[in-house]
Amino acid sequence: MMKYMKPLSLFQELQKTNLLERGRFLGLDVGDKYVGLAVSDSVNKIATPLSVLLRKKSNIDLMAADFLSLIEEFNLRSFIVGCPFDRQRPSADAAQIKVFVDDLCKTGKLEGVKYTFWNECYTTKNVELLLKPLELHPVEMKTMLDKFAAVGILQGYLDYVNRSRLHSDVEDLTENS
């Protein structure tokens, strides 16, 4: 079964593994109709847009199979799932994203895959503002929005964990001096 981990713990656990076994992260921007995907580079510093999957309640097994193919192709170890965090009130979007992850878990196909949630507030809006001047066809615009929102989610996570790692490395150096 898939396993939830706290954001920093997920990265720290991955860092403890052998460099060849470390693997990469997959960023997910889960929407009502599509799931935008982004993948990290081999050293988990930079996110790159990957693709968009069609999302339907009836195709969760097909999506799990697609994720399995991506895991093998890109040596993926963990998923970073965008989720809007609003401390003021519960979010319907956050609930549907958690249902999506639960449904993926229930397929039983993603055994051993670890995941965490990462705040995606304003990610799509920021990408929309960047793409608007390009005057893309609406279908192309939606695909680009979903992929680059996934990049924003994953890059935000990578920046955070790499900064945290750098900060702890500096602390270790000062303690050992």
Summary of the structure (lengths in Angstrom):
residues: 177
radius of gyration: 16.7
end to end distance: 43.7
largest distance: 58.5
contacts: 540
relative contact order: 0.22
helix: 55%
strand: 21%
